[in-house]
Amino acid sequence: ERELPDGTVRAYESVLARRARGEPIAYITGRKEFWSLALEVGPDVLIPRPETELVVERALTHLPPTAHCDVHDVGTGSGAIALALAKERTRARVVATDVSAAALACAQTNAGSLQLDIELLAGDLFGPVQGRRFHVIVSNPPYVAADDPDLAVEVRQYEPDVALFAADNGLATLRRLVAEAPQHLHAEGWLLLEHGWRQAEPVRALLEQRGFSHVRSHADLAGHERVTEGQLTAIR
């Protein structure tokens, strides 16, 4: 009903060209919704996905609304999980760590715009929280094998390798998390891990071998076992 300025037409055509090349819409718009939170995202962070909301759902079952619990989100990326938990459990003390400075900057921007208070620390896995223990540890770590045939082309091309790929058929980082987490959990604390849809069985085995109890996997909306959790019954 109205004629668009040339600049607007050119900008729209540029966006169409980027999408035609396979660039994810979230990177084009710079925004992605997660747990009803509007998050800023860019090529330095993994795009938050609906499947990861299952991590939040499960963590909330272990975080009483009125308790002052300590939570650690390992490999926070855009801050999606940490910020969702901070929103739902206002008394929780949430620490979010990431090896990527760019990812932490993105998480800091999101925390500021959402006015949610989380502690952000730089470093690999539990390196930044030595000597500290938590009631719940959550992580959506790299778990994709480099040669995974199921990985979408646009994901492989555009999303950050550091957030996607792990050695040992995708299990290397998950293995480290299970091995090191007991040193950073309170007794009866919980470890919750997102993983690939065919990795639930080996992740359960890792948790059980490390002495976790109540180990179980939970399916996402597609029916795939996507999140596995276990409880530490004694300080290690």
C-alpha positions in Angstrom: 0.0 0.0 0.0 3.0 2.3 0.1 6.3 2.6 -1.7 9.3 1.6 0.3 12.5 3.7 0.3 15.4 2.2 -1.7 17.4 1.7 1.5 14.7 -0.5 3.0 14.4 -2.5 -0.2 18.1 -3.1 -0.3 18.3 -4.1 3.3 15.4 -6.6 2.8 17.1 -8.1 -0.3 20.3 -8.4 1.7 18.5 -10.3 4.4 16.9 -12.6 1.9 20.3 -13.3 0.3 21.8 -14.2 3.7 19.0 -16.6 4.4 19.2 -18.1 0.9 22.9 -18.9 1.7 21.7 -20.9 4.7 22.5 -18.4 7.5 20.2 -19.2 10.5 17.3 -16.7 11.0 18.4 -16.1 14.6 21.8 -14.8 13.5 20.1 -12.6 10.9 17.7 -11.0 13.3 20.2 -11.2 16.2 17.4 -12.5 18.5 16.0 -15.8 19.8 13.4 -16.6 22.3 14.1 -19.2 25.0 11.8 -19.9 28.0 9.9 -16.8 27.0 13.0 -14.7 27.3 14.1 -12.6 24.4 17.8 -13.3 24.0 20.5 -11.6 21.9 22.5 -14.1 19.9 25.2 -14.0 17.3 27.7 -16.3 15.6 29.8 -16.6 18.8 27.1 -18.5 20.6 25.0 -21.6 19.9 21.4 -20.7 19.0 19.2 -21.8 22.0 16.9 -24.6 21.1 13.5 -25.8 22.5 15.1 -29.1 23.5 17.3 -27.3 25.9 14.3 -26.0 27.8 14.1 -29.6 29.1 17.3 -28.9 31.1 15.5 -25.9 32.7 12.4 -28.0 33.5 14.3 -30.7 35.1 16.6 -28.4 37.1 13.5 -26.6 38.5 12.3 -29.8 40.0 15.5 -29.9 42.1 15.4 -26.2 43.1 12.8 -25.4 45.8 11.3 -21.9 45.1 12.0 -20.6 48.6 15.5 -22.0 49.1 18.8 -20.2 48.6 20.4 -22.8 46.3 23.7 -22.5 44.4 23.5 -23.3 40.7 26.3 -23.6 38.1 25.6 -23.5 34.4 28.7 -24.9 32.7 29.3 -23.6 29.1 26.6 -21.0 29.3 26.9 -19.5 25.8 24.1 -16.8 25.5 23.2 -17.4 29.1 19.9 -19.1 28.1 19.8 -21.8 30.9 21.3 -19.7 33.6 19.0 -16.7 32.9 15.9 -19.0 32.8 16.8 -20.5 36.1 17.5 -17.0 37.6 14.1 -15.8 36.4 12.2 -18.8 37.9 14.2 -19.1 41.1 14.8 -15.6 42.4 16.5 -16.8 45.6 19.0 -19.0 43.7 22.6 -17.9 43.3 23.4 -18.7 39.7 27.0 -18.9 38.4 27.5 -19.2 34.6 30.9 -20.0 33.1 32.2 -20.3 29.6 35.6 -20.7 27.9 34.6 -18.1 25.3 35.0 -14.4 26.2 32.7 -13.5 23.3 30.0 -15.8 24.6 30.3 -14.3 28.1 29.9 -10.9 26.7 26.7 -12.0 25.0 25.4 -13.5 28.2 26.3 -10.3 30.1 24.3 -8.3 27.6 21.3 -10.6 28.0 21.5 -10.5 31.8 21.6 -6.7 31.7 18.6 -6.3 29.3 16.6 -8.8 31.2 17.6 -7.4 34.6 18.6 -10.8 35.9 21.4 -11.2 38.4 23.9 -14.0 37.5 27.6 -14.3 38.1 29.6 -14.7 35.0 33.1 -16.3 35.0 35.6 -17.1 32.3 37.3 -20.5 32.0 37.1 -24.1 31.0 34.4 -26.3 32.7 35.0 -26.1 36.5 38.2 -24.1 36.3 36.7 -20.8 37.4 34.8 -22.3 40.4 37.6 -24.2 42.2 36.8 -24.8 45.9 33.1 -24.0 45.4 30.1 -26.5 45.6 26.6 -26.3 44.2 23.3 -27.9 44.7 22.6 -28.2 41.0 25.0 -28.2 38.1 23.6 -28.0 34.6 25.3 -28.1 31.2 24.5 -28.2 27.5 28.1 -29.0 26.5 29.6 -29.8 23.1 28.5 -33.3 22.3 28.5 -33.7 18.5 31.0 -36.0 16.8 33.0 -34.2 14.0 31.6 -36.7 11.4 28.0 -36.8 12.7 25.9 -37.3 9.5 22.8 -36.0 11.3 24.2 -32.5 11.8 22.4 -30.0 9.6 24.6 -28.2 7.0 23.7 -24.7 8.2 24.6 -25.7 11.8 28.0 -27.0 10.8 28.6 -23.9 8.6 27.5 -21.1 10.9 27.4 -22.1 14.6 30.6 -22.1 16.7 32.7 -25.3 16.6 33.7 -24.8 20.2 30.0 -25.2 21.3 29.3 -28.1 19.0 32.1 -30.6 18.6 33.7 -33.0 21.1 36.1 -35.9 20.6 35.5 -39.5 21.5 32.4 -39.7 19.3 31.0 -36.6 21.0 31.4 -37.9 24.6 34.8 -36.3 25.6 33.3 -33.2 27.3 30.4 -35.1 28.8 33.0 -37.6 30.3 35.0 -34.7 31.9 31.8 -33.1 33.3 30.8 -36.4 35.0 34.3 -37.1 36.3 34.8 -33.6 37.8 31.3 -32.6 38.9 31.4 -34.5 42.3 34.2 -32.2 43.5 31.8 -29.3 43.0 28.5 -30.7 44.3 27.0 -30.7 47.7 25.9 -34.0 49.1 22.6 -35.0 47.4 23.3 -32.4 44.7 22.2 -33.0 41.1 24.1 -33.0 37.8 21.9 -32.5 34.7 23.4 -32.9 31.2 22.0 -32.3 27.7 23.3 -34.7 25.1 22.7 -36.2 21.7 19.6 -38.2 21.0 21.7 -41.4 20.8 24.0 -40.8 23.8 21.6 -41.3 26.7 22.8 -44.9 27.4 26.5 -44.1 27.5 25.9 -41.0 29.6 23.9 -43.0 32.1 26.7 -45.5 32.3 29.2 -42.7 33.0 27.1 -41.3 35.8 26.5 -44.7 37.4 30.2 -45.6 37.2 31.1 -42.3 38.9 28.8 -43.2 41.8 25.7 -41.1 41.0 22.3 -42.5 42.1 18.8 -41.9 40.7 20.2 -41.8 37.2 17.6 -41.3 34.6 17.1 -39.9 31.2 14.2 -37.7 30.0 12.7 -37.3 26.5 12.2 -34.1 24.6 9.0 -33.3 22.8 10.2 -35.4 19.8 10.5 -38.4 22.0 14.3 -38.5 22.1 16.2 -39.0 25.3 17.8 -35.6 25.5 18.7 -34.9 29.2 20.2 -37.3 31.7 20.5 -36.5 35.4 22.0 -38.1 38.5 22.3 -37.3 42.2 25.4 -37.3 44.3 24.7 -39.2 47.5 28.0 -38.5 49.2 30.7 -35.8 49.0 33.6 -36.9 46.8 
